[in-house]
Amino acid sequence: MNTIDLTRAPLVDGFNRSIDYLRVSVTDKCNLRCVYCMPEGGLAWLRRDEILSYEEIVAIVEAAASVGVRAIRLTGGEPLLRRDLARLVGAIARVDGIEDVALSTNALLLEAQLPELAAGGLRRVNVSLDTLRPDRFEAIARRPGLDLVPGHRRRDRPGRTAPGPLRPRAAAGEARPVRLQGLVRAVRLDDRRVARHPDPHVHRPR
């Protein structure tokens, strides 16, 4: 059986660059059905015994940290669908050598969980949205829910911030800066870290 030699030098890639970042998928499930990702009816999800337990994930992180990994990003599917995710965040944040724990999410479930996640040691959030227009969102995601994203609703105000030094990034297609700044304030983002990416689903005449 092949094993990892934890006594060797820190991990490097084929160009001799240090590898200090690991992405960990905690679930294959998602609460959206984006047209470019999966059928509208969903997929045959993995059974619970086919998914890594939190204890197994922490063991992998410990092994990775021992060979130089310093940053962990939790992904899915939609990671916030995994029950008690804050417990995993806390366990990873306590691993010797881990300096940064981040999360990639569509943010539909973020508001309720964010305080506990931040308290557990979550440092950064990457909010991935194809659009900030409700009609276009539902056309792409084939589900409603954009109004659940912190900062998108009119009732959100600059004072509604998450605890702790969270520095999430927001990615949105045609997002206007003023609307992105609402999301920034809602989760205490640094405006300078907001990334605007082209929307692949929108045809723009030349």
Secondary structure in CASP SS format (residue, H / E / C, confidence):
PFRMAT SS
TARGET T0000
AUTHOR 0000-0000-0000
METHOD secondary structure of the structure
MODEL  1
M C 1.00
N C 1.00
T C 1.00
I C 1.00
D C 1.00
L C 1.00
T C 1.00
R C 1.00
A C 1.00
P C 1.00
L C 1.00
V E 1.00
D C 1.00
G C 1.00
F C 1.00
N C 1.00
R C 1.00
S E 1.00
I C 1.00
D C 1.00
Y E 1.00
L E 1.00
R E 1.00
V E 1.00
S E 1.00
V C 1.00
T C 1.00
D C 1.00
K C 1.00
C C 1.00
N C 1.00
L C 1.00
R C 1.00
C C 1.00
V C 1.00
Y C 1.00
C C 1.00
M C 1.00
P C 1.00
E C 1.00
G C 1.00
G C 1.00
L C 1.00
A C 1.00
W C 1.00
L C 1.00
R C 1.00
R H 1.00
D H 1.00
E H 1.00
I C 1.00
L C 1.00
S C 1.00
Y H 1.00
E H 1.00
E H 1.00
I H 1.00
V H 1.00
A H 1.00
I H 1.00
V H 1.00
E H 1.00
A H 1.00
A H 1.00
A H 1.00
S H 1.00
V C 1.00
G C 1.00
V C 1.00
R C 1.00
A E 1.00
I E 1.00
R E 1.00
L E 1.00
T E 1.00
G C 1.00
G C 1.00
E C 1.00
P H 1.00
L H 1.00
L H 1.00
R C 1.00
R C 1.00
D C 1.00
L H 1.00
A H 1.00
R H 1.00
L H 1.00
V H 1.00
G H 1.00
A H 1.00
I H 1.00
A H 1.00
R C 1.00
V C 1.00
D C 1.00
G C 1.00
I C 1.00
E C 1.00
D E 1.00
V E 1.00
A E 1.00
L E 1.00
S E 1.00
T E 1.00
N C 1.00
A C 1.00
L C 1.00
L C 1.00
L H 1.00
E H 1.00
A H 1.00
Q H 1.00
L H 1.00
P H 1.00
E H 1.00
L H 1.00
A H 1.00
A H 1.00
G H 1.00
G C 1.00
L C 1.00
R C 1.00
R E 1.00
V E 1.00
N E 1.00
V E 1.00
S E 1.00
L C 1.00
D C 1.00
T C 1.00
L C 1.00
R C 1.00
P H 1.00
D H 1.00
R H 1.00
F H 1.00
E H 1.00
A H 1.00
I H 1.00
A H 1.00
R C 1.00
R C 1.00
P C 1.00
G C 1.00
L H 1.00
D H 1.00
L H 1.00
V C 1.00
P C 1.00
G C 1.00
H C 1.00
R C 1.00
R C 1.00
R C 1.00
D C 1.00
R C 1.00
P C 1.00
G C 1.00
R C 1.00
T C 1.00
A C 1.00
P C 1.00
G C 1.00
P C 1.00
L C 1.00
R C 1.00
P C 1.00
R E 1.00
A E 1.00
A E 1.00
A E 1.00
G C 1.00
E C 1.00
A C 1.00
R C 1.00
P H 1.00
V H 1.00
R H 1.00
L H 1.00
Q H 1.00
G H 1.00
L H 1.00
V H 1.00
R H 1.00
A H 1.00
V C 1.00
R C 1.00
L C 1.00
D C 1.00
D H 1.00
R H 1.00
R H 1.00
V C 1.00
A E 1.00
R E 1.00
H C 1.00
P C 1.00
D C 1.00
P C 1.00
H C 1.00
V C 1.00
H C 1.00
R C 1.00
P C 1.00
R C 1.00
END
